Amino acid sequence: MTLKYYHAEPLANSLKSMAPLFEKGLPFESIYVNLHKFEQHSEWFTAINPEGQVPVLDHDGTIITHTTVINEYLEDAFPDAPPLRPNTPEGNARMRYWNKFVDEHVMNHVSMHGWHRMVGIIARKIDSGEFEQLMARIPLPDQRKKWMVARSGFSEEQLANATEKIEYAVDKVEAQLAKTPWLAGETYTLADINFYSHCGMMVERMFPEMAIATRAPRLVEWRDRVTARPAMRQALDMPDHTEPGLRTWSGHVR
C-alpha cells in the first residue's frame, strides 16, 4: 500500500485531509506543492489533477480529489484504522450535515477574507503580462475569476456579507458545543477537523473585533482540545513555506 499526499501549507484544505492521515496512523509520502509559485497549475501537477487544485491523494495510482471526498475515502479504504466517523446511521448523518455546512456556508467566506488580505497582495505584485499568462494556465474558470477579483480587491459589501456568514457559523458551533463535546456528538470526527481547518485556527487572527474568547468560549475550549491532539500537532508541524509577512492569512489558496 502506497499513499502519496500532494499538499500545500498545513492550513485550510491541505490541513483538512492531512490531519486524518495522521489520526489514522497511515504512512504517506508528503509531496509539497508551492501555491505561491503556481505549481498547482503546472503541467506536472495538472497531469495528476486536471482541476489544478490541492490537496490530492494518490492511493496506489487511484487519484482522489476534494477534501471531503478524500476524508470519506480514507474511512472506506482503511476500515481497520482508528475511525473518524461515528459509524452509526444517525451519527454519520450528523457528521455529514456539519461537513456540508462547513463546505457550503463557511469555507468560501473565510477564504474570501484570506484571498482579500493575502492573495490580493501576491496578485498585485505580478506584472500585467505575466499575470495574464498565469491566469491562462488555471484550468477552472471560476478559480481564474477569483484570482482576477483578488487582484483588484473584493468589495466592502462582499466582505461584510462574508463576515456575517462567519459570525453566524461561530454562533452555530458555539450553540452545538453547549449540547455535545464534539460537533457530531460524543466523538471526534471529520466534522471537527473540517471546521477547525477552515475556521477554528483563523477566526481570532482574522477577526479580532469578534472577541471570540468572550463570544464563543466553548468554541475556544474545543479549538484548544483539537490543537492538543497529537495527530493534529503532527499535521500543524509540517513545513510552512509562506512568506513571513503573509503567514497570518495563508492557507486559503487552492
C-alpha positions as CSV (number, residue, x, y, z in Angstrom):
1,M,0.0,0.0,0.0
2,T,1.4,3.4,-1.1
3,L,-0.2,6.7,-0.2
4,K,1.0,10.0,-1.7
5,Y,-0.4,13.2,-0.5
6,Y,0.1,16.4,-2.6
7,H,-0.5,19.4,-0.4
8,A,0.4,23.0,0.4
9,E,0.9,24.5,3.9
10,P,-0.8,22.8,6.9
11,L,-3.9,25.0,6.9
12,A,-7.4,25.0,5.4
13,N,-7.8,22.4,2.7
14,S,-4.3,20.9,3.0
15,L,-4.7,20.5,6.8
16,K,-8.2,19.1,6.4
17,S,-7.0,15.9,4.8
18,M,-3.6,15.8,6.3
19,A,-4.9,15.5,9.9
20,P,-6.9,12.3,9.2
21,L,-3.8,10.6,7.7
22,F,-2.0,11.2,11.0
23,E,-5.1,10.4,13.1
24,K,-5.5,7.0,11.3
25,G,-1.7,6.3,11.6
26,L,-1.4,5.9,7.8
27,P,2.1,6.3,6.4
28,F,2.2,8.5,3.4
29,E,4.7,10.3,1.1
30,S,4.4,14.1,1.6
31,I,4.7,16.0,-1.7
32,Y,4.7,19.8,-1.3
33,V,3.1,21.9,-4.0
34,N,4.1,25.5,-3.9
35,L,1.0,27.5,-4.5
36,H,2.8,30.8,-4.3
37,K,4.8,29.7,-7.3
38,F,1.6,28.5,-9.1
39,E,2.9,24.9,-9.1
40,Q,-0.7,23.7,-8.8
41,H,-1.3,24.9,-12.4
42,S,1.9,23.4,-13.8
43,E,1.9,20.6,-16.4
44,W,3.3,18.0,-14.0
45,F,0.5,18.7,-11.4
46,T,-2.4,19.1,-13.8
47,A,-1.4,15.7,-15.2
48,I,-2.3,14.4,-11.7
49,N,-5.3,16.6,-11.1
50,P,-6.7,18.3,-14.2
51,E,-8.5,20.9,-12.0
52,G,-5.2,22.2,-10.7
53,Q,-6.1,22.2,-7.0
54,V,-4.6,20.7,-3.9
55,P,-4.8,18.5,-2.0
56,V,-4.7,15.3,-3.9
57,L,-4.5,11.8,-2.5
58,D,-2.8,9.1,-4.7
59,H,-3.6,5.6,-3.3
60,D,-1.7,3.0,-5.4
61,G,-2.5,5.0,-8.5
62,T,-6.1,5.8,-7.6
63,I,-6.4,9.6,-7.6
64,I,-8.8,11.2,-5.1
65,T,-9.5,14.9,-5.0
66,H,-11.7,17.3,-2.9
67,T,-11.1,17.1,0.8
68,T,-14.5,15.8,2.0
69,V,-14.3,13.1,-0.6
70,I,-10.7,12.3,0.3
71,N,-11.6,12.0,4.0
72,E,-14.5,9.7,3.4
73,Y,-12.4,7.6,1.1
74,L,-9.8,7.1,3.9
75,E,-12.6,5.9,6.1
76,D,-13.8,3.4,3.5
77,A,-10.4,2.3,2.3
78,F,-8.9,1.7,5.7
79,P,-11.6,0.3,8.0
80,D,-9.1,-1.1,10.5
81,A,-7.5,2.2,11.2
82,P,-8.9,4.4,14.0
83,P,-12.3,5.7,12.8
84,L,-13.2,9.4,12.3
85,R,-16.9,8.6,11.6
86,P,-19.4,7.6,14.3
87,N,-20.3,4.7,12.1
88,T,-23.9,4.7,13.0
89,P,-26.6,5.9,10.6
90,E,-27.6,8.8,12.9
91,G,-24.0,9.7,13.8
92,N,-22.8,9.7,10.2
93,A,-25.7,11.8,9.2
94,R,-24.9,14.4,11.8
95,M,-21.2,14.4,10.8
96,R,-22.2,14.8,7.1
97,Y,-24.6,17.6,8.0
98,W,-21.8,19.6,9.6
99,N,-19.4,18.8,6.8
100,K,-22.0,20.1,4.3
101,F,-22.5,23.2,6.4
102,V,-18.7,24.0,6.6
103,D,-18.2,23.2,2.9
104,E,-21.1,25.3,1.6
105,H,-21.5,28.0,4.2
106,V,-18.2,28.6,6.0
107,M,-15.2,27.7,3.8
108,N,-15.8,30.1,1.0
109,H,-16.5,33.1,3.3
110,V,-13.3,32.6,5.3
111,S,-11.5,32.0,2.1
112,M,-12.7,35.3,0.7
113,H,-11.1,37.2,3.5
114,G,-7.9,35.2,3.2
115,W,-7.8,35.9,-0.5
116,H,-8.5,39.6,0.0
117,R,-5.8,40.0,2.6
118,M,-3.1,37.7,1.2
119,V,-3.7,36.7,-2.4
120,G,-4.5,40.2,-3.5
121,I,-1.0,41.2,-2.3
122,I,0.5,38.4,-4.3
123,A,-1.5,39.1,-7.4
124,R,-0.8,42.8,-7.4
125,K,3.0,42.2,-7.3
126,I,2.8,40.3,-10.6
127,D,3.4,42.3,-13.8
128,S,0.3,42.5,-16.0
129,G,1.8,40.4,-18.9
130,E,3.0,37.7,-16.5
131,F,-0.3,37.8,-14.6
132,E,-2.3,37.2,-17.8
133,Q,-0.1,34.2,-18.7
134,L,-0.5,32.7,-15.2
135,M,-4.3,33.2,-15.5
136,A,-4.4,31.4,-18.8
137,R,-2.9,28.3,-17.1
138,I,-5.7,28.0,-14.5
139,P,-8.0,25.1,-15.5
140,L,-11.1,26.2,-13.6
141,P,-12.9,29.3,-14.9
142,D,-14.3,30.2,-11.5
143,Q,-10.8,30.0,-10.0
144,R,-9.4,32.2,-12.7
145,K,-12.1,34.8,-12.0
146,K,-11.4,34.6,-8.3
147,W,-7.7,35.5,-8.9
148,M,-8.8,38.4,-11.1
149,V,-11.1,39.7,-8.4
150,A,-8.4,39.3,-5.7
151,R,-6.1,41.4,-7.8
152,S,-8.5,44.3,-7.8
153,G,-9.9,43.6,-4.4
154,F,-13.3,42.3,-3.1
155,S,-15.9,44.9,-2.4
156,E,-16.8,46.1,1.1
157,E,-20.3,44.7,0.6
158,Q,-18.9,41.2,-0.3
159,L,-16.5,41.2,2.7
160,A,-19.3,42.4,5.0
161,N,-21.6,39.6,3.8
162,A,-18.8,37.1,4.3
163,T,-18.2,38.3,7.8
164,E,-21.9,38.0,8.7
165,K,-21.8,34.4,7.5
166,I,-18.7,33.6,9.6
167,E,-20.4,35.2,12.7
168,Y,-23.4,33.0,12.1
169,A,-21.2,29.9,11.9
170,V,-19.3,30.8,15.1
171,D,-22.6,31.2,17.0
172,K,-24.0,28.0,15.5
173,V,-20.9,26.0,16.5
174,E,-21.0,27.6,20.0
175,A,-24.6,26.5,20.4
176,Q,-23.8,23.0,19.3
177,L,-20.9,22.7,21.7
178,A,-23.3,23.6,24.6
179,K,-25.0,20.3,23.8
180,T,-22.3,17.9,22.8
181,P,-18.5,17.8,23.3
182,W,-17.8,17.5,19.5
183,L,-19.8,18.8,16.6
184,A,-21.4,15.5,15.6
185,G,-21.9,14.2,19.1
186,E,-19.8,12.4,21.7
187,T,-16.8,11.5,19.5
188,Y,-14.2,13.5,17.5
189,T,-15.0,13.2,13.8
190,L,-14.2,14.5,10.3
191,A,-16.7,17.3,11.0
192,D,-14.4,18.7,13.8
193,I,-11.4,18.5,11.5
194,N,-13.3,20.3,8.8
195,F,-14.4,23.3,10.9
196,Y,-11.1,23.5,12.7
197,S,-9.1,23.6,9.4
198,H,-11.1,26.4,7.9
199,C,-12.3,28.5,10.8
200,G,-11.0,27.2,14.2
201,M,-7.4,28.4,13.7
202,M,-8.1,31.5,11.7
203,V,-11.1,33.3,13.0
204,E,-9.4,35.0,16.0
205,R,-6.5,36.2,14.0
206,M,-8.6,37.4,11.1
207,F,-11.4,39.0,13.1
208,P,-10.2,40.3,16.5
209,E,-13.3,42.5,16.6
210,M,-15.5,39.4,17.1
211,A,-13.9,39.0,20.5
212,I,-14.2,35.2,20.1
213,A,-12.9,34.4,23.6
214,T,-16.0,36.2,25.1
215,R,-18.4,35.5,22.3
216,A,-17.7,31.8,22.0
217,P,-15.8,30.3,25.0
218,R,-16.9,26.8,24.2
219,L,-15.5,27.1,20.7
220,V,-12.2,28.3,22.1
221,E,-12.1,25.4,24.6
222,W,-13.0,23.0,21.7
223,R,-10.3,24.5,19.5
224,D,-7.7,24.0,22.2
225,R,-8.7,20.4,22.6
226,V,-8.3,19.8,18.8
227,T,-5.0,21.6,18.7
228,A,-3.7,19.4,21.6
229,R,-4.4,16.2,19.7
230,P,-1.0,14.5,18.9
231,A,-2.1,13.9,15.3
232,M,-3.2,17.5,14.8
233,R,0.1,18.6,16.2
234,Q,1.9,16.4,13.7
235,A,-0.1,18.0,10.9
236,L,0.4,21.5,12.1
237,D,4.2,20.9,12.4
238,M,4.5,20.2,8.7
239,P,6.7,22.8,6.9
240,D,5.2,26.2,6.2
241,H,6.9,27.9,3.2
242,T,4.7,31.0,3.3
243,E,6.5,34.3,3.3
244,P,6.5,35.5,7.0
245,G,4.7,38.7,6.2
246,L,1.8,36.7,4.7
247,R,1.7,33.8,7.1
248,T,-1.3,35.2,9.1
249,W,-3.5,34.8,6.1
250,S,-2.0,31.8,4.5
251,G,-3.7,28.5,3.7
252,H,-6.7,29.6,1.5
253,V,-5.1,29.5,-1.9
254,R,-6.0,26.4,-3.9
